[in-house]
Protein backbone atom coordinates (compact mmCIF):
# COMPACT_ATOMS: atom_id res chain seq x y z
CA UNK A 1 0.00 0.00 0.00
CA UNK A 2 1.27 3.48 -0.86
CA UNK A 3 2.77 5.48 2.01
CA UNK A 4 0.31 8.30 1.32
CA UNK A 5 -2.61 5.86 1.76
CA UNK A 6 -1.05 4.50 4.95
CA UNK A 7 -0.47 8.02 6.20
CA UNK A 8 -4.06 9.03 5.47
CA UNK A 9 -5.45 5.93 7.18
CA UNK A 10 -3.25 6.30 10.27
CA UNK A 11 -3.99 10.02 10.48
CA UNK A 12 -7.66 9.10 10.84
CA UNK A 13 -6.88 7.08 13.93
CA UNK A 14 -4.78 9.70 15.70
CA UNK A 15 -8.02 10.69 17.39
CA UNK A 16 -10.02 7.46 17.24
CA UNK A 17 -12.89 8.75 19.36
CA UNK A 18 -13.40 11.76 17.12
CA UNK A 19 -13.18 9.63 13.98
CA UNK A 20 -15.68 7.13 15.36
CA UNK A 21 -18.06 9.88 16.41
CA UNK A 22 -18.01 11.44 12.95
CA UNK A 23 -18.23 8.07 11.23
CA UNK A 24 -21.03 7.15 13.62
CA UNK A 25 -22.98 10.24 12.59
CA UNK A 26 -22.56 9.19 8.96
CA UNK A 27 -23.58 5.59 9.67
CA UNK A 28 -26.65 6.73 11.59
CA UNK A 29 -27.76 9.17 8.90
CA UNK A 30 -27.16 6.59 6.16
CA UNK A 31 -29.07 3.97 8.11
CA UNK A 32 -31.93 6.40 8.57
CA UNK A 33 -31.89 7.43 4.92
CA UNK A 34 -31.86 3.86 3.64
CA UNK A 35 -34.68 2.82 5.94
CA UNK A 36 -36.82 5.92 5.46
CA UNK A 37 -36.43 5.97 1.68
CA UNK A 38 -37.21 2.26 1.44
CA UNK A 39 -40.26 2.76 3.63
CA UNK A 40 -41.28 5.78 1.59
CA UNK A 41 -40.95 3.96 -1.74
CA UNK A 42 -42.77 0.95 -0.35
CA UNK A 43 -45.53 3.22 0.92
CA UNK A 44 -45.87 4.96 -2.45
CA UNK A 45 -46.12 1.61 -4.23
CA UNK A 46 -48.85 0.51 -1.85
CA UNK A 47 -50.60 3.87 -2.07
CA UNK A 48 -50.68 3.71 -5.86
CA UNK A 49 -51.73 0.06 -6.01
CA UNK A 50 -54.39 0.40 -3.35
CA UNK A 51 -55.84 3.57 -4.86
CA UNK A 52 -55.90 2.19 -8.37
CA UNK A 53 -57.23 -1.20 -7.33
CA UNK A 54 -60.29 0.31 -5.69
CA UNK A 55 -61.71 1.26 -9.02
CA UNK A 56 -59.56 3.17 -11.47
CA UNK A 57 -57.16 0.50 -12.71
CA UNK A 58 -53.74 1.29 -14.20
CA UNK A 59 -55.18 2.16 -17.62
CA UNK A 60 -58.55 3.08 -19.10
CA UNK A 61 -59.87 3.25 -22.64
CA UNK A 62 -62.14 6.28 -22.98
CA UNK A 63 -63.58 8.64 -25.55
CA UNK A 64 -61.70 11.94 -25.87
CA UNK A 65 -62.88 14.52 -23.34
CA UNK A 66 -64.71 11.99 -21.18
CA UNK A 67 -62.18 12.18 -18.33
CA UNK A 68 -62.87 15.90 -17.83
CA UNK A 69 -66.60 16.16 -18.66
CA UNK A 70 -68.04 12.66 -18.12
CA UNK A 71 -70.89 13.33 -20.53
CA UNK A 72 -73.17 10.40 -21.34
CA UNK A 73 -72.72 10.82 -25.06
CA UNK A 74 -68.91 10.50 -24.93
CA UNK A 75 -69.10 6.76 -25.36
CA UNK A 76 -66.93 3.82 -26.38
CA UNK A 77 -68.97 2.00 -29.04
CA UNK A 78 -69.34 -1.79 -28.87
CA UNK A 79 -67.58 -1.75 -25.54
CA UNK A 80 -68.00 -5.44 -24.73
CA UNK A 81 -66.44 -6.80 -27.97
CA UNK A 82 -63.62 -4.28 -27.57
CA UNK A 83 -63.01 -5.44 -24.01
CA UNK A 84 -62.92 -9.03 -25.31
CA UNK A 85 -60.37 -8.04 -27.95
CA UNK A 86 -58.16 -6.36 -25.34
CA UNK A 87 -58.36 -9.40 -23.07
CA UNK A 88 -57.30 -11.59 -26.00
CA UNK A 89 -54.41 -9.27 -26.90
CA UNK A 90 -53.09 -9.09 -23.34
CA UNK A 91 -53.90 -12.69 -22.44
CA UNK A 92 -55.34 -11.33 -19.22
CA UNK A 93 -58.75 -11.28 -17.56
CA UNK A 94 -57.92 -8.09 -15.71
CA UNK A 95 -59.87 -6.02 -18.23
CA UNK A 96 -63.46 -4.89 -17.68
CA UNK A 97 -65.87 -2.67 -19.60
CA UNK A 98 -68.01 -0.12 -17.75
CA UNK A 99 -70.69 2.46 -18.34
CA UNK A 100 -71.46 5.38 -16.07
CA UNK A 101 -74.56 7.46 -15.51
CA UNK A 102 -75.97 9.82 -12.95
CA UNK A 103 -79.36 8.87 -11.57
CA UNK A 104 -81.73 9.57 -8.76
CA UNK A 105 -81.99 6.47 -6.58
CA UNK A 106 -85.23 6.24 -4.61
CA UNK A 107 -86.26 3.87 -1.90
CA UNK A 108 -89.66 3.86 -0.29
CA UNK A 109 -88.58 6.56 2.11
CA UNK A 110 -85.79 8.60 0.53
CA UNK A 111 -84.06 9.66 -2.70
CA UNK A 112 -80.43 10.45 -3.39
CA UNK A 113 -78.46 11.40 -6.50
CA UNK A 114 -75.77 8.79 -7.16
CA UNK A 115 -73.30 7.65 -9.80
CA UNK A 116 -74.14 4.25 -11.23
CA UNK A 117 -71.62 2.04 -12.93
CA UNK A 118 -72.69 -0.63 -15.35
CA UNK A 119 -70.10 -3.39 -14.96
CA UNK A 120 -69.17 -6.72 -16.48
CA UNK A 121 -70.08 -8.95 -13.57
CA UNK A 122 -67.50 -11.64 -14.39
CA UNK A 123 -64.53 -9.36 -15.03
CA UNK A 124 -65.19 -6.46 -12.67
CA UNK A 125 -63.82 -8.40 -9.65
CA UNK A 126 -60.53 -8.71 -11.59
CA UNK A 127 -60.02 -4.95 -11.87
CA UNK A 128 -61.65 -3.52 -8.76
CA UNK A 129 -61.73 -4.57 -5.14
CA UNK A 130 -65.27 -3.25 -4.60
CA UNK A 131 -66.85 -6.64 -5.49
CA UNK A 132 -64.68 -8.21 -2.78
CA UNK A 133 -65.82 -5.62 -0.26
CA UNK A 134 -69.47 -6.69 -0.27
CA UNK A 135 -70.11 -7.19 3.40
CA UNK A 136 -73.82 -7.93 3.21
CA UNK A 137 -75.52 -10.03 0.51
CA UNK A 138 -73.65 -10.90 -2.65
CA UNK A 139 -72.08 -9.31 -5.72
CA UNK A 140 -73.83 -9.06 -9.09
CA UNK A 141 -74.49 -12.44 -10.69
CA UNK A 142 -75.17 -11.90 -14.41
CA UNK A 143 -74.87 -9.09 -16.93
CA UNK A 144 -78.61 -8.81 -17.62
CA UNK A 145 -80.10 -9.18 -14.15
CA UNK A 146 -82.12 -6.28 -12.68
CA UNK A 147 -79.99 -5.93 -9.59
CA UNK A 148 -77.65 -3.47 -7.93
CA UNK A 149 -74.99 -3.29 -5.20
CA UNK A 150 -74.66 -0.09 -3.21
CA UNK A 151 -72.34 1.35 -0.58
CA UNK A 152 -72.93 1.03 3.12
CA UNK A 153 -73.48 4.75 3.66
CA UNK A 154 -75.93 4.99 0.76
CA UNK A 155 -77.86 2.00 2.11
CA UNK A 156 -78.10 3.73 5.44
CA UNK A 157 -79.13 7.02 3.85
CA UNK A 158 -81.79 5.35 1.69
CA UNK A 159 -82.76 3.09 4.57
CA UNK A 160 -82.62 -0.01 2.45
CA UNK A 161 -81.20 -3.47 3.04
CA UNK A 162 -80.40 -6.49 0.88
CA UNK A 163 -83.62 -7.61 -0.87
CA UNK A 164 -85.18 -4.16 -1.05
CA UNK A 165 -86.02 -2.46 -4.32
CA UNK A 166 -84.63 0.79 -5.66
CA UNK A 167 -86.09 2.93 -8.42
CA UNK A 168 -83.56 4.62 -10.69
CA UNK A 169 -84.47 7.76 -12.64
CA UNK A 170 -82.12 9.50 -15.04
CA UNK A 171 -81.42 10.54 -18.60
CA UNK A 172 -80.59 8.21 -21.42
CA UNK A 173 -77.77 8.83 -23.85
CA UNK A 174 -80.26 10.42 -26.26
CA UNK A 175 -81.63 12.72 -23.57
CA UNK A 176 -84.77 10.68 -23.07
CA UNK A 177 -86.17 9.66 -19.71
CA UNK A 178 -84.46 6.55 -18.30
CA UNK A 179 -85.91 4.50 -15.48
CA UNK A 180 -85.44 1.08 -13.92
CA UNK A 181 -86.40 -0.85 -10.85
CA UNK A 182 -83.60 -2.99 -9.42
CA UNK A 183 -83.10 -5.25 -6.42
CA UNK A 184 -80.42 -4.50 -3.87
CA UNK A 185 -78.44 -7.75 -3.78
CA UNK A 186 -75.38 -6.57 -1.92
CA UNK A 187 -73.96 -3.77 0.23
CA UNK A 188 -70.25 -3.03 0.12
CA UNK A 189 -68.07 -1.32 2.69
CA UNK A 190 -64.91 0.15 1.16
CA UNK A 191 -64.06 2.27 4.17
CA UNK A 192 -63.93 5.35 1.90
CA UNK A 193 -67.02 7.37 2.70
CA UNK A 194 -67.25 9.11 -0.67
CA UNK A 195 -67.39 5.77 -2.47
CA UNK A 196 -69.77 4.18 0.03
CA UNK A 197 -72.14 7.16 -0.20
CA UNK A 198 -72.17 7.94 -3.93
CA UNK A 199 -71.44 4.81 -5.95
CA UNK A 200 -73.56 1.88 -7.03
CA UNK A 201 -72.92 -0.92 -9.52
CA UNK A 202 -75.34 -2.78 -11.75
CA UNK A 203 -74.86 -5.35 -14.57
CA UNK A 204 -73.70 -3.73 -17.81
CA UNK A 205 -76.40 -5.17 -20.11
CA UNK A 206 -79.14 -3.93 -17.77
CA UNK A 207 -77.33 -0.61 -17.56
CA UNK A 208 -77.06 -0.28 -21.37
CA UNK A 209 -80.75 -1.09 -21.75
CA UNK A 210 -81.80 1.36 -19.02
CA UNK A 211 -79.79 4.25 -20.41
CA UNK A 212 -80.28 3.40 -24.10
CA UNK A 213 -76.58 2.93 -24.77
CA UNK A 214 -77.04 0.41 -27.57
CA UNK A 215 -73.96 -1.69 -26.80
CA UNK A 216 -71.79 1.28 -25.86
CA UNK A 217 -70.05 2.03 -22.59
CA UNK A 218 -67.81 4.74 -21.16
CA UNK A 219 -64.59 3.07 -20.17
CA UNK A 220 -62.60 -0.13 -20.19
CA UNK A 221 -60.48 -0.49 -17.07
CA UNK A 222 -57.24 -2.47 -17.27
CA UNK A 223 -55.03 -3.58 -14.40
CA UNK A 224 -51.31 -4.29 -14.94
CA UNK A 225 -49.13 -6.56 -12.83
CA UNK A 226 -47.02 -3.59 -11.80
CA UNK A 227 -46.41 0.06 -12.64
CA UNK A 228 -43.41 -0.73 -14.82
CA UNK A 229 -45.56 -2.78 -17.18
CA UNK A 230 -48.01 0.08 -17.83
CA UNK A 231 -46.28 1.70 -20.85
CA UNK A 232 -45.99 -1.61 -22.72
CA UNK A 233 -49.62 -2.54 -22.03
CA UNK A 234 -50.69 0.94 -23.08
CA UNK A 235 -49.11 0.52 -26.50
CA UNK A 236 -50.52 -3.00 -26.94
CA UNK A 237 -54.02 -1.80 -26.07
CA UNK A 238 -53.67 1.04 -28.60
CA UNK A 239 -52.95 -1.55 -31.29
CA UNK A 240 -56.32 -3.23 -30.64
CA UNK A 241 -58.41 -0.05 -30.84
CA UNK A 242 -60.42 0.48 -34.02
CA UNK A 243 -58.39 2.47 -36.54
CA UNK A 244 -61.34 4.66 -37.49
CA UNK A 245 -62.11 5.66 -33.90
CA UNK A 246 -60.39 8.29 -31.81
CA UNK A 247 -60.37 6.46 -28.49
CA UNK A 248 -57.71 7.25 -25.89
CA UNK A 249 -55.75 4.93 -23.62
CA UNK A 250 -55.06 6.92 -20.46
CA UNK A 251 -52.57 5.75 -17.85
CA UNK A 252 -53.01 5.99 -14.08
CA UNK A 253 -51.17 9.28 -13.87
CA UNK A 254 -53.58 10.90 -16.34
CA UNK A 255 -56.58 9.32 -14.62
CA UNK A 256 -55.49 10.22 -11.08
CA UNK A 257 -53.18 13.25 -11.34
CA UNK A 258 -53.79 14.01 -7.67
CA UNK A 259 -52.14 10.75 -6.66
CA UNK A 260 -48.81 11.66 -8.22
CA UNK A 261 -49.06 15.20 -6.85
CA UNK A 262 -49.69 13.84 -3.34
CA UNK A 263 -46.63 11.60 -3.69
CA UNK A 264 -44.52 14.46 -5.01
CA UNK A 265 -45.62 16.72 -2.15
CA UNK A 266 -44.77 14.01 0.37
CA UNK A 267 -41.41 13.41 -1.32
CA UNK A 268 -40.70 17.15 -1.27
CA UNK A 269 -41.22 17.48 2.46
CA UNK A 270 -39.32 14.27 3.21
CA UNK A 271 -36.40 15.25 1.00
CA UNK A 272 -36.18 18.57 2.82
CA UNK A 273 -35.81 16.65 6.08
CA UNK A 274 -33.18 14.40 4.51
CA UNK A 275 -31.34 17.47 3.23
CA UNK A 276 -31.22 18.95 6.75
CA UNK A 277 -29.89 15.63 8.06
CA UNK A 278 -27.20 15.49 5.35
CA UNK A 279 -26.16 19.11 6.00
CA UNK A 280 -25.80 18.37 9.73
CA UNK A 281 -23.56 15.41 8.94
CA UNK A 282 -21.55 17.56 6.52
CA UNK A 283 -20.96 20.14 9.26
CA UNK A 284 -19.84 17.40 11.62
CA UNK A 285 -17.31 16.24 9.00
CA UNK A 286 -16.23 19.83 8.37
CA UNK A 287 -15.63 20.30 12.08
CA UNK A 288 -13.64 17.08 12.35
CA UNK A 289 -11.46 17.75 9.33
CA UNK A 290 -10.89 21.38 10.25
CA UNK A 291 -9.82 20.36 13.76
CA UNK A 292 -7.62 17.68 12.28
CA UNK A 293 -5.95 20.17 9.92
CA UNK A 294 -5.55 22.85 12.58
CA UNK A 295 -3.94 20.55 15.12
CA UNK A 296 -1.47 19.38 12.47
CA UNK A 297 -0.51 22.88 11.30
CA UNK A 298 3.07 22.51 12.50
CA UNK A 299 3.40 19.09 10.89
CA UNK A 300 2.06 20.43 7.61
CA UNK A 301 4.58 23.28 7.84
CA UNK A 302 7.39 20.72 8.19
CA UNK A 303 6.35 18.64 5.19
CA UNK A 304 5.89 21.81 3.14
CA UNK A 305 9.42 22.76 4.13
CA UNK A 306 10.55 19.35 2.92
CA UNK A 307 9.12 20.19 -0.47
CA UNK A 308 5.52 19.01 -0.46
CA UNK A 309 3.26 21.34 -2.37
CA UNK A 310 0.11 22.52 -0.55
CA UNK A 311 -2.03 20.90 -3.26
CA UNK A 312 -0.61 17.50 -2.36
CA UNK A 313 -1.36 18.10 1.31
CA UNK A 314 -4.89 19.14 0.34
CA UNK A 315 -5.26 15.86 -1.51
CA UNK A 316 -4.13 14.05 1.65
CA UNK A 317 -6.95 15.73 3.62
CA UNK A 318 -9.41 14.81 0.85
CA UNK A 319 -8.12 11.22 0.92
CA UNK A 320 -8.56 11.02 4.70
CA UNK A 321 -12.13 12.33 4.34
CA UNK A 322 -12.85 9.90 1.52
CA UNK A 323 -11.68 7.00 3.70
CA UNK A 324 -13.89 8.14 6.57
CA UNK A 325 -16.76 8.75 4.14
CA UNK A 326 -16.43 5.31 2.58
CA UNK A 327 -16.41 3.73 6.03
CA UNK A 328 -19.56 5.64 7.01
CA UNK A 329 -21.22 4.88 3.69
CA UNK A 330 -20.35 1.18 3.70
CA UNK A 331 -21.37 0.58 7.31
CA UNK A 332 -24.48 2.75 6.87
CA UNK A 333 -25.64 0.84 3.79
CA UNK A 334 -25.08 -2.52 5.48
CA UNK A 335 -26.80 -1.47 8.72
CA UNK A 336 -29.64 0.29 6.88
CA UNK A 337 -30.05 -2.63 4.47
CA UNK A 338 -30.24 -5.20 7.28
CA UNK A 339 -32.72 -3.12 9.28
CA UNK A 340 -34.86 -2.55 6.19
CA UNK A 341 -34.75 -6.21 5.22
CA UNK A 342 -36.02 -7.15 8.65
CA UNK A 343 -38.94 -4.77 8.34
CA UNK A 344 -39.56 -5.95 4.77
CA UNK A 345 -40.47 -9.31 6.27
CA UNK A 346 -42.18 -8.14 9.44
CA UNK A 347 -43.69 -4.80 8.47
CA UNK A 348 -43.85 -1.66 10.54
CA UNK A 349 -46.89 -0.59 12.48
CA UNK A 350 -47.03 2.55 14.58
CA UNK A 351 -49.71 3.09 17.22
CA UNK A 352 -52.49 5.35 15.95
CA UNK A 353 -51.37 5.00 12.34
CA UNK A 354 -54.37 2.95 11.20
CA UNK A 355 -56.78 5.84 10.62
CA UNK A 356 -54.25 8.07 8.94
CA UNK A 357 -53.11 5.21 6.72
CA UNK A 358 -56.70 4.46 5.68
CA UNK A 359 -57.09 8.02 4.43
CA UNK A 360 -54.28 7.39 1.99
CA UNK A 361 -55.49 3.94 0.98
CA UNK A 362 -52.70 2.36 2.95
CA UNK A 363 -52.78 -0.69 5.21
CA UNK A 364 -52.09 -0.26 8.91
CA UNK A 365 -48.80 -2.18 8.56
CA UNK A 366 -46.20 -0.71 6.20
CA UNK A 367 -43.62 -2.73 4.33
CA UNK A 368 -40.44 -1.03 3.11
CA UNK A 369 -39.30 -1.78 -0.42
CA UNK A 370 -35.54 -2.30 -0.78
CA UNK A 371 -34.14 -1.24 -4.14
CA UNK A 372 -30.78 -0.10 -5.47
CA UNK A 373 -32.13 3.45 -5.42
CA UNK A 374 -33.34 3.39 -1.82
CA UNK A 375 -30.15 1.63 -0.73
CA UNK A 376 -27.64 3.87 -2.50
CA UNK A 377 -29.19 7.29 -3.21
CA UNK A 378 -29.10 8.64 0.37
CA UNK A 379 -25.64 7.32 1.30
CA UNK A 380 -24.18 8.63 -1.97
CA UNK A 381 -25.53 12.11 -1.26
CA UNK A 382 -24.09 11.92 2.29
CA UNK A 383 -20.74 10.88 0.78
CA UNK A 384 -20.88 13.73 -1.72
CA UNK A 385 -21.60 16.29 1.01
CA UNK A 386 -18.86 14.73 3.16
CA UNK A 387 -16.37 15.31 0.37
CA UNK A 388 -17.65 18.87 -0.11
CA UNK A 389 -17.12 19.47 3.60
CA UNK A 390 -13.43 18.55 3.17
CA UNK A 391 -12.86 21.16 0.48
CA UNK A 392 -12.45 24.12 2.86
CA UNK A 393 -9.91 22.44 5.20
CA UNK A 394 -8.00 21.23 2.13
CA UNK A 395 -8.04 24.64 0.47
CA UNK A 396 -6.95 26.26 3.69
CA UNK A 397 -3.59 24.56 3.29
CA UNK A 398 -3.01 26.42 0.03
CA UNK A 399 -2.69 29.68 1.92
CA UNK A 400 -0.43 28.23 4.59
CA UNK A 401 3.09 29.61 4.82
CA UNK A 402 5.56 26.89 5.91
CA UNK A 403 7.53 29.17 8.28
CA UNK A 404 4.39 30.43 10.02
CA UNK A 405 2.97 26.89 10.14
CA UNK A 406 6.15 25.58 11.78
CA UNK A 407 5.87 28.25 14.46
CA UNK A 408 2.42 26.95 15.42
CA UNK A 409 2.26 25.27 18.81
CA UNK B 1 31.64 26.22 -7.56
CA UNK B 2 29.39 28.09 -5.14
CA UNK B 3 26.66 26.17 -3.33
CA UNK B 4 25.02 29.22 -1.78
CA UNK B 5 25.37 32.91 -2.53
CA UNK B 6 23.46 35.66 -0.73
CA UNK B 7 23.77 39.22 -1.89
CA UNK B 8 22.81 42.12 0.36
CA UNK B 9 19.88 40.39 2.05
CA UNK B 10 17.52 42.45 4.19
CA UNK B 11 14.54 41.24 6.14
CA UNK B 12 12.54 43.21 8.68
CA UNK B 13 9.82 41.83 10.96
CA UNK B 14 7.21 43.88 12.75
CA UNK B 15 6.83 43.01 16.40
CA UNK B 16 4.20 45.19 17.96
CA UNK B 17 5.23 48.78 17.23
CA UNK B 18 8.84 47.82 16.66
CA UNK B 19 10.56 46.93 13.41
CA UNK B 20 13.17 44.25 13.97
CA UNK B 21 15.91 43.81 11.40
CA UNK B 22 16.39 40.06 11.17
CA UNK B 23 18.79 40.43 8.23
CA UNK B 24 20.66 43.63 7.71
CA UNK B 25 22.55 43.72 4.38
CA UNK B 26 23.88 40.18 4.68
CA UNK B 27 26.12 38.85 1.92
CA UNK B 28 27.83 35.45 2.04
CA UNK B 29 29.13 32.78 -0.27
CA UNK B 30 29.37 29.12 0.69
CA UNK B 31 31.39 26.78 -1.46
CA UNK B 32 30.22 23.34 -2.53
CA UNK B 33 30.97 20.63 0.05
CA UNK B 34 31.26 23.36 2.65
CA UNK B 35 30.61 22.70 6.32
CA UNK B 36 29.49 25.99 7.78
CA UNK B 37 28.07 26.98 11.14
CA UNK B 38 25.95 30.09 11.56
CA UNK B 39 26.29 31.22 15.11
CA UNK B 40 24.24 33.88 16.79
CA UNK B 41 22.37 34.48 20.01
CA UNK B 42 18.59 34.13 19.91
CA UNK B 43 17.09 36.70 17.53
CA UNK B 44 20.47 37.17 15.84
CA UNK B 45 19.10 36.29 12.40
CA UNK B 46 20.56 32.82 11.82
CA UNK B 47 17.19 31.06 11.37
CA UNK B 48 15.98 33.86 9.08
CA UNK B 49 19.10 33.49 6.96
CA UNK B 50 18.65 29.70 6.90
CA UNK B 51 15.00 30.12 5.85
CA UNK B 52 15.99 32.56 3.10
CA UNK B 53 18.61 30.11 1.76
CA UNK B 54 16.05 27.29 1.92
CA UNK B 55 13.39 29.29 0.06
CA UNK B 56 11.07 29.12 3.07
CA UNK B 57 11.10 32.87 3.53
CA UNK B 58 11.49 35.61 0.94
CA UNK B 59 13.85 38.47 1.87
CA UNK B 60 12.61 42.06 1.59
CA UNK B 61 15.56 42.82 -0.67
CA UNK B 62 18.69 41.18 -1.95
CA UNK B 63 19.32 38.02 -3.93
CA UNK B 64 19.69 34.35 -3.00
CA UNK B 65 21.36 31.78 -5.25
CA UNK B 66 21.43 28.02 -4.65
CA UNK B 67 23.68 25.98 -6.93
CA UNK B 68 23.91 29.00 -9.19
CA UNK B 69 20.14 29.42 -9.53
CA UNK B 70 18.51 32.57 -8.23
CA UNK B 71 15.66 31.49 -5.94
CA UNK B 72 14.33 34.63 -4.22
CA UNK B 73 12.11 35.38 -7.22
CA UNK B 74 10.73 31.86 -7.72
CA UNK B 75 7.07 30.94 -7.27
CA UNK B 76 5.90 28.96 -4.22
CA UNK B 77 5.59 25.82 -6.35
CA UNK B 78 9.06 26.19 -7.84
CA UNK B 79 10.51 26.76 -4.37
CA UNK B 80 8.79 23.61 -3.09
CA UNK B 81 10.24 21.65 -6.02
CA UNK B 82 13.70 23.09 -5.27
CA UNK B 83 13.45 22.07 -1.62
CA UNK B 84 12.25 18.61 -2.59
CA UNK B 85 15.10 17.95 -5.04
CA UNK B 86 18.08 19.97 -3.83
CA UNK B 87 17.75 20.94 -0.18
CA UNK B 88 17.46 18.80 2.91
CA UNK B 89 16.22 20.18 6.24
CA UNK B 90 16.97 19.08 9.79
CA UNK B 91 15.01 20.80 12.54
CA UNK B 92 15.54 21.26 16.23
CA UNK B 93 12.49 19.27 17.26
CA UNK B 94 13.07 16.38 14.77
CA UNK B 95 9.58 16.95 13.36
CA UNK B 96 8.98 13.46 12.12
CA UNK B 97 5.51 12.35 11.08
CA UNK B 98 4.39 10.53 14.22
CA UNK B 99 2.14 7.95 12.54
CA UNK B 100 4.84 6.73 10.15
CA UNK B 101 7.73 4.40 11.01
CA UNK B 102 11.38 5.44 10.60
CA UNK B 103 11.51 3.81 7.19
CA UNK B 104 8.19 5.36 6.09
CA UNK B 105 9.33 8.81 7.21
CA UNK B 106 12.39 8.44 4.98
CA UNK B 107 10.46 6.89 2.09
CA UNK B 108 7.70 9.50 2.25
CA UNK B 109 9.95 12.18 0.73
CA UNK B 110 11.15 9.73 -1.92
CA UNK B 111 7.59 8.80 -2.82
CA UNK B 112 6.75 12.47 -3.30
CA UNK B 113 9.79 12.64 -5.56
CA UNK B 114 8.35 9.80 -7.60
CA UNK B 115 10.92 7.13 -6.70
CA UNK B 116 9.64 3.60 -7.43
CA UNK B 117 8.60 1.48 -4.42
CA UNK B 118 11.38 -1.11 -4.81
CA UNK B 119 14.05 1.61 -5.10
CA UNK B 120 12.60 3.42 -2.09
CA UNK B 121 12.90 0.34 0.08
CA UNK B 122 16.48 -0.34 -0.99
CA UNK B 123 17.57 3.27 -0.55
CA UNK B 124 15.84 3.77 2.80
CA UNK B 125 17.47 0.59 4.12
CA UNK B 126 20.90 1.85 3.04
CA UNK B 127 20.37 5.38 4.39
CA UNK B 128 19.03 4.20 7.75
CA UNK B 129 22.03 1.86 8.02
CA UNK B 130 24.36 4.74 7.21
CA UNK B 131 22.89 6.90 9.97
CA UNK B 132 23.16 4.00 12.43
CA UNK B 133 19.54 2.95 12.67
CA UNK B 134 19.80 -0.58 11.31
CA UNK B 135 17.17 -2.76 13.01
CA UNK B 136 15.03 0.22 14.02
CA UNK B 137 13.42 0.76 10.61
CA UNK B 138 9.93 -0.24 11.72
CA UNK B 139 9.78 1.80 14.88
CA UNK B 140 7.60 4.85 15.11
CA UNK B 141 9.08 8.13 16.45
CA UNK B 142 7.42 7.68 19.84
CA UNK B 143 9.32 4.41 20.25
CA UNK B 144 12.73 6.03 19.68
CA UNK B 145 15.08 8.22 21.70
CA UNK B 146 15.67 11.89 20.80
CA UNK B 147 19.01 11.03 19.21
CA UNK B 148 17.48 8.24 17.16
CA UNK B 149 14.65 10.51 16.03
CA UNK B 150 17.15 13.16 14.95
CA UNK B 151 19.03 10.50 12.98
CA UNK B 152 15.79 9.60 11.22
CA UNK B 153 15.35 13.31 10.45
CA UNK B 154 18.86 13.37 9.01
CA UNK B 155 18.15 10.25 6.97
CA UNK B 156 14.98 11.93 5.68
CA UNK B 157 16.95 15.07 4.84
CA UNK B 158 19.56 13.20 2.78
CA UNK B 159 17.12 10.69 1.23
CA UNK B 160 16.74 12.79 -1.89
CA UNK B 161 20.52 13.16 -2.18
CA UNK B 162 20.38 16.94 -1.83
CA UNK B 163 23.40 19.08 -2.59
CA UNK B 164 22.65 21.24 0.44
CA UNK B 165 21.47 20.37 3.96
CA UNK B 166 20.23 23.15 6.24
CA UNK B 167 20.08 22.30 9.93
CA UNK B 168 18.45 24.62 12.45
CA UNK B 169 19.68 23.98 16.01
CA UNK B 170 19.87 20.22 15.34
CA UNK B 171 21.44 19.41 18.71
CA UNK B 172 19.35 21.70 20.91
CA UNK B 173 17.30 18.82 22.32
CA UNK B 174 20.13 16.30 22.54
CA UNK B 175 22.62 15.47 25.30
CA UNK B 176 26.31 16.12 24.67
CA UNK B 177 27.18 12.55 23.71
CA UNK B 178 24.32 12.30 21.23
CA UNK B 179 25.16 15.76 19.90
CA UNK B 180 28.71 14.65 19.19
CA UNK B 181 27.46 11.51 17.48
CA UNK B 182 25.14 13.60 15.31
CA UNK B 183 27.88 16.03 14.35
CA UNK B 184 30.18 13.13 13.48
CA UNK B 185 27.42 11.83 11.26
CA UNK B 186 27.13 15.23 9.57
CA UNK B 187 30.90 15.28 9.08
CA UNK B 188 30.81 11.79 7.62
CA UNK B 189 28.02 12.71 5.19
CA UNK B 190 29.79 15.93 4.24
CA UNK B 191 33.02 14.09 3.50
CA UNK B 192 31.56 11.03 1.79
CA UNK B 193 28.68 12.55 -0.15
CA UNK B 194 30.17 16.00 -0.69
CA UNK B 195 26.94 17.47 0.67
CA UNK B 196 27.14 21.10 1.75
CA UNK B 197 26.05 21.59 5.37
CA UNK B 198 24.88 24.91 6.80
CA UNK B 199 24.11 24.58 10.49
CA UNK B 200 22.53 27.28 12.62
CA UNK B 201 23.53 26.86 16.24
CA UNK B 202 24.69 28.55 19.38
CA UNK B 203 26.23 25.34 20.76
CA UNK B 204 30.02 25.75 21.00
CA UNK B 205 30.59 21.99 20.72
CA UNK B 206 28.81 21.99 17.37
CA UNK B 207 30.81 24.98 16.13
CA UNK B 208 34.10 23.17 16.57
CA UNK B 209 33.06 20.63 13.89
CA UNK B 210 32.56 23.32 11.27
CA UNK B 211 35.31 24.25 8.86
CA UNK B 212 33.88 27.73 8.65
CA UNK B 213 32.14 29.70 11.34
CA UNK B 214 29.99 32.73 10.58
CA UNK B 215 28.97 34.79 13.57
CA UNK B 216 25.90 37.01 13.39
CA UNK B 217 24.53 39.68 15.67
CA UNK B 218 21.36 41.72 15.19
CA UNK B 219 20.98 40.52 11.63
CA UNK B 220 24.49 41.34 10.54
CA UNK B 221 27.55 39.17 9.95
CA UNK B 222 30.13 40.19 12.47
CA UNK B 223 32.72 37.48 11.98
CA UNK B 224 33.59 34.94 9.29
CA UNK B 225 36.26 32.50 10.44
CA UNK B 226 37.98 29.74 8.48
CA UNK B 227 38.48 27.26 11.35
CA UNK B 228 40.89 25.09 9.37
CA UNK B 229 43.30 28.01 9.26
CA UNK B 230 42.66 28.68 12.94
Interface residues (C-beta under 8 A of the other chain):
Chain A: X2 X3 X4 X6 X7 X10 X11 X13 X14 X298 X299 X302 X303 X304 X305 X306 X307 X308 X309 X310 X312 X402 X403 X406
Chain B: X51 X54 X56 X57 X76 X77 X80 X81 X82 X83 X84 X85 X87 X89 X91 X95 X97 X98 X99 X100 X104 X107 X108 X109 X111 X112 X156 X160
